[in-house]
Amino acid sequence: GGWLLLQNCHLGLEFLSELMDTIATTESMSEGFRTWITTEAHSEFPINLLQSSIKFTNEPPQGVKAGLKRTYSAITQDHLEVSNMPQWKPLLYAVAFLHTTVQERRKFGPLGWNIPYEFNQADFTASVQFIQNHLDDMDIKRGVNWSCVRYMLGEVQYGGRVTDDLDKALLNTYTRVWFGEHMFSEKFCFYNDYIIPKGKTVEDYLQYIEQLPVIDTPKVFGLHPNADITYQTNLANETLSTIVNIQPKDSSTGGRETREAVVQRLANELLEKLPPDYNPHEVKAQLLKMGAIEPINIFLRQEIDRMQHVISRVRTTLTDLKLAIDGTIIMSEELQDALDNIYDARIPKLWFKISWESATLGFWFTELLERNQQFSSWLKDGRPNQFWMTGFFNPQGFLTAMRQETTRMNLAKGWALDSVVLHNEVTKMMKEDVTGPPPADIGGVYIYGLFLEGAGWDRRNSKLVESPPKV
């Protein structure tokens, strides 16, 4: 009649099948027995166990108001009065606001954090415990050691999870701006009306939190208003994608062309347009003519290898899919995914893993042709006068190769790779105006294909300008 708790079961998926067999084959079981399982979402979690379970999810609340409300709903009056120091209640609220902010920024994707971090309640609890201990041991004459508080919050409690340098700088900026003696002044606010309330009871804080806006502007988190457009767009796309995924996958379409017939026709069209495979002997011969050991040409070889991998995978998938539709071979899970996605004009998972992001299958395939055209022309006609920067699998590798090549050209001048830095200049030329590489005395390369998000470019004055929020 006891309860069994199994935690983090995504780390031991093999045992779950054994668990399911044990539960299913046990002849007599107490009515009071329960098995609790905690796990992260995992694609290989046993589906039969999942379907026979009652499922609960514990997601962070959306918005500052909901986040603070959840935090203070779990705080007792005893906890609020655990310290007599006047700094305790404001610091507790500030840590709660920081906790809500770092979680809320995740919804903005790469705009919020370069790397998504799993900040959770344990981070908040540890931070609050540190603040309490620090105030208990504090010398009243010296006051709060703010450098210590900022370091512990920005580098240890929350910063301990952060691995990206820019994310760490962002977190430390929050602690530097929000935590200091200035936070106890009447004029302090996190953003406009987001202040630290003065209350004596948990109910006082909950009443203030109830007055906060339900929907927050991205400016609260230090983001441009356009960030909300990106979030809402991604949310809508995810919702629509979910709706498409749960649609019936019946073969019959009411007298019209069946799903299989549509996909087979599309597969034939894609196969006709798909570029031919690269001949490894011809590639090697051409690279030898251009200088196979030059950094830029080594980069080209790597890009061609990856493009060939994509072309081969697309050709194999489409060919096998046609055979599976005809009944020649068995329709595997991967081929079924390809059939469903191609029918819905989306990128099959097999292709997406080894390629690039795109809105639809049509745009993705067009980009495949354009990327391949750049590589094949480069290989056939020699180095181009301008490069489509966003058409590379590894743009950073291209920049590194360019630095290496420039350094070698200037070895006589004492240049060293470690000291060479990239300098970017936006020209007023259009693509059609470029008839040759940059002057030899300047060096470098012409690139195109970059884009701005949240900003515009004033071509006449050659400077960044504010991009008004889109409607």
N, C-alpha and C positions, 0 to 999 in steps of 0.2 A: 503493500500500500504506500510505499515511499515515492519520492519524486527523484528522477535522474536528470542531472543538468550536464550537458555536453557543450563545451564552449569552443568557438573558433573551428567549427567542423569543416570549413573550407580547406583546412590544412591536413585533413585526414579523410578524404572522400572515399577511399577504399573501404574504410571501416563502416561507412554508412550503409552500404549494400548488405554487409553482414548484420548490422543492426536491424535493418528492415526484415531480413529473413528470420531473425530471432523473434521479433515482435509478431510477425505473421504466422509463425509455426508454433508459438507457445500455446498450449492447450488451455491452461487455466491461468487467468491473470486478475489481480485484484482490481476492483472498480475504482479504487482510489489512486492507482498508479498513473503517473504522468511522465512523459519524456520531453524535456525542454532542450531545444537545440539552438545555439546561436551561431550565425555564419554570415560572411559577406556574400553578396550576390556572386554566383559562379555558374558558368555555362555548363559545367560537367556535374553539377549537383544532381543526385538521382531523382529523376522526374516522378517515379512512383512514390517515393517518400514525400516529395513536395506536395503532390496532389492529395495525399491522405492526411496532410497536416493542416492545422489551423495556423495561419501565418500572420505575424505582427511585424510591422516595420517601425523603426524609430529614426525618423528623419529630422534634421535641424529645422526649426520653424523658419518661415519666410518673412523677412522684414525685421527691422530694428525693434518695432513694437512687440511683435510676437516673440522675438528672441529674449528681450529683457523681461517680458511677462513670464516666460517659462522659467528663466533663471530665478527671478524673485519669488515665484510661486513655490520654489523648492527651498527658499531661505526661511528659517524660523526666526521668531523674535529673539530667542536666546542667542542665536548666531549673530544677529544684528547688534546685540548688546554685549558681545563677548569681550570687547575692548572699550575702555573708557576714554581712549585718546580721541580728540576731535577729528583727527585725520581719517579714522577708521571707516566711517560710513561713506564719505566722498570717494575714498580709494576703492572701497568695495564696489560702488556703482561704476567707477571708471574702468575697473577690471572687467565688470560685466559688459560694459559698452564695447570694450576692446574685443572681448570674446565674441560678441555678436557680430562685430565688424569683420573680423578675420574669417568667420564662417560665411557671412553674407557675400563677401567678395568672390567666393568660389563660384557663385552662379554666373559671374561674368566671364568665366572661362579664362583664357590666356590674358585677357585684359585685367582680370582681378589678381591672379597669381600665375606666374610663368609655369609653375608646377602645382597641380592640385594637392593640397595637404589635408589629411584627415584630422583636423582639430576637433577635439571632443570635450566632454564634460570633465574628464580627468585633468586636462590642461587648466581649466578654470579652477577646479578644486585645489590643485597644487599651487596655483598663483595666489589664490586667496589665503591659503595656509601660510605661504611665505610672507605675504603682507602682514598677517596677524603676528607671526613670530618676529618680524622686523620691528613692528611697533611695540611689542612687549619688551624687546631688548634695547629699545631706542633711548639714547641720552636726550632728555628733554631740552637741555641747553643747546645741543647741536642740531636737534630736529631730525627730520627724515633724510637719510642718505640717498638722494635722488639718483645719483650715478649708479648706485647698487640696485635700486629698484628697477631702473630702466634696463640695466644689464640682465638682471634675472628674468624680466618679462620678455625682452627683445632677443636675448641670446640663449636663454636656458629653457624657461617654461614653454613659451610658444616657439622661440627661435630654434630650439633643439630639434624640431621637426623640419625646419627649413633648410634646404640644400642649395638653393639658387642664390647667388650673390645679390642680385637686384631685389629679390623677394626679401632677403635679410635686411637690405637697406630700407625697404618700404616699412617693414615691421619696426625697425629701430626709429624711423621717422615718426610713426604713430606714438611710440613711447616717449620720444623727445618732446613732441608737441603737446601731448595730453597729460604727461606726468611731471609735475614740478610744483613749486610753491604757488605759481600763478593759477593752478586749478582750484584754489580755495577762494579766489577773488570773485566779486559779484559779476564781473564782466566775462568770466570764462564761459565758453561754450564749445561743444564738439563741432557743431555747425549750426549757425543761426539759432533756432529755437530748441536745439538739442543741448540741454544744459544738465548740470548735476543738481538734482532737486535736494531740498533740505527737508528731511523727514525724521521722525522719531520711531515710527513703527513701519512694519512691512506694508501695512495697508496704505500708509502715506505714499510710499514709493509706487505701489501698484496703481493708486489713483492718478499719479502723475503720468505713469507709463501709458495708462488708458487714453490719455489725451494726445499721445503722439500720432503722427499720420500713419495710416495703414500701409500706404505705398510710399517708399522713400525715393527721393531723387538720388541718382548716382553721386551727386556732389557731396553727400553725407560721407561717402567713403573716399573722397578725393578723386573721383573719376569724372570724365567729361559726360555731359548729358547724352551724347551719342552712344555711350556704353549701354544704355538701357535699350536702344534700338537693336543692338546686337543680341542682347539677352532675350528680348521679346521675339526676335526673328528665330533664334535657335530654339526657343521654347515652342514656338508654333511649328517649326519643322519637325521637332521631336514628337509633338502631338500628332501631326499628320502622318508621320512615319509609323507611329504605333497603330493608328487607325487603318492604314494600308496593310500592315502586317497581320491584323486580326480579321481581315476580310476573308470570306470563303474562297478556297482555292480549287473550286470545282472546274473540271475540264470543259463542261458544257457552258455555253454563253447564250442560250436562248436562240438557237438557229444561226447565230453569227459565227464568225471564225473562232475556233477554239483557242485556248491559251497556248496549247502546244503548237498549233499551226502558226500562230502569231510569232512565237519565239523562234520557230524553225525558219520562218521567212526572214526575221531580223538577223538570225545567226548566219544565214546565207549572204545577206547584204554586208554584214560586218566582215565576214571572211573574204569577200571580194575586195573590200577596201583595205584590208589589213596589209601592211608593208611586208615585203619578203624578208626572210631571215638574213642576217649579216653572215657573209662568208668569212670565217675566221682567218683563212689564208690571205684573202684580199685585204682585210682590215690590217693584218700584221704588215703586209707589203706596203700599204699606203702610209702607215705610221712610221715605217723605216725611212720612207722618202722624206717625210716631214721632220724626222728627228725623234725617234721613239723614246729617247731618254729625257727629252725636254719636259719640264713639269706640266705645262699645259696639255701636251699630247698624252702624257700618262693619265691626266684627268679625263681626257676625251675617251681613252680606252676603257676606263672604269665606267663612264656614263654609257658607252655603247654596250658594255656587258650587262648593265642593269636594264637597258632598253630591250636588249635581246631576250632577257629573262621575262619581261612583261609580254613581248610579242609571242614568245613560245607558250606562255601560260594562257594567253587569250586564245591562241589557235587551238591548243589542246582542249580547252574547256568547250569552245564552240563546236569542235569536231565531235567530242564525246557526247555533248548535249544532243546533237542531231541523231547520233546513234541510239541514245537512250530514248529519245522521243519515238524513233522508229521501232523500238523494242529489241534492237540488236544487243545492247548491253543493259545492265541493271542501272536504274536511276538511283545514284548514291545521294547521300545527304548534301554533299557539296554541289552536285549537279542540280538537285532540287532547289537549293538556294540560288544558284545561277539562273534557273528557269524563272523563279518568282521575281527576282530582281530585274532581269532583263525585260520581263513583261511589264513591270512597273516603272521602267526607264530609270532604274537605279543601278549602282555599281555593285556587281557581285563581290562578296567578301574575299574570295580568292584573289581577285584582281586588286581590290583596294589595299590589301595588306602589303603588296609589293610596289605600289604606285603612288598616287597623289590624290588629294582631295578635289572633289568637283561636285557641282550642284546636281547634275543629271548624267545619265549614261551617255547621252549625245554630246554634251560638253566634254566629258572625259575622253571619249573616243576621238573627238576632233583635236583635243590637246595631244593625244598619243601621236596622231599623224603629224602635227606641227612640231612636236619635240623630235620625232624621228627625222623629219625633214631637215632640222637644224644640224643633227649629227651626221646624216648622210651627205649633206652638202659640204659640211666642214671636212669630212673624210675625202670626198671626191675633188673638191675645188680648192682645198687648202683653208687656212685660217680665215674666218670671216672678218669683215671690218667692224662689225658690231655683234654683240652677243645678247641673246634673249635670256636674261639672268634668271627669271622665274621658270624657265623651261628646263632647268637642271635638277637632277635628283639631289645633288649635294652642292648647293651654291657656295657654302662656306669653303668646300674643297677647291672650288674655282678661284676664290679670292686668295687662298693659301698658295695655290700653284702660281698665281700671278705675282705674288710677293716673292716667291722663290726665284722665278724667272728674272724679275727686275733686279733682285739682289745679285744674281750671277752676272748680269750685264754690267753691273757697276762695282765688281770686285776690285778693279784697279783703283777706284776712288775710296776704298776702305769700307764699303758698305757691309753690314752684318745683318743676317735675317732677323735676329732678335730685336734690332733697333729700327727696322723698317716698319712704318705705319701707313695705313691706307688714308688717302686724302680723296674726298669725293667732291665733284663739282657738277652742278646741274647746268647743262648747256641750253642754249635757245634753239638748237637745231632740232629738226624733225628727223624721223628715221630715214626719209628719202634724201635728206641733205648729206648724209654720211657717205662719202665716196672712197674713204681710205682710213687706215688706222690713225691714232693720234700722232702728232709730230714726234720724231725720235728723241728730241731734246726734252720733251715732256714725259713721254712714255705712258704706260697704262693701257687701258682698253675702254672702248665705248660699250655701254650696256643699256638695255631698255627693258621694260616690263615691270618696273617697280610701281607700287601704288601706295597711296596714303589712306589711313583710316583715322577719322576724327580731325582731319586737317585738310587744307587745300593748298594749291601752289599758284602763286602769282607769277605767271610766265614773264610779264613785262618787267617787273622789278626783281625777279629771281629771289623770292623769299616765301616762307611759309605764311599762310593766312588762316584765320579762323574759319572752320567749316560749320555753317549754321546747322542746327539739328534738323533732320529730315522729318517731314510730316507723313 
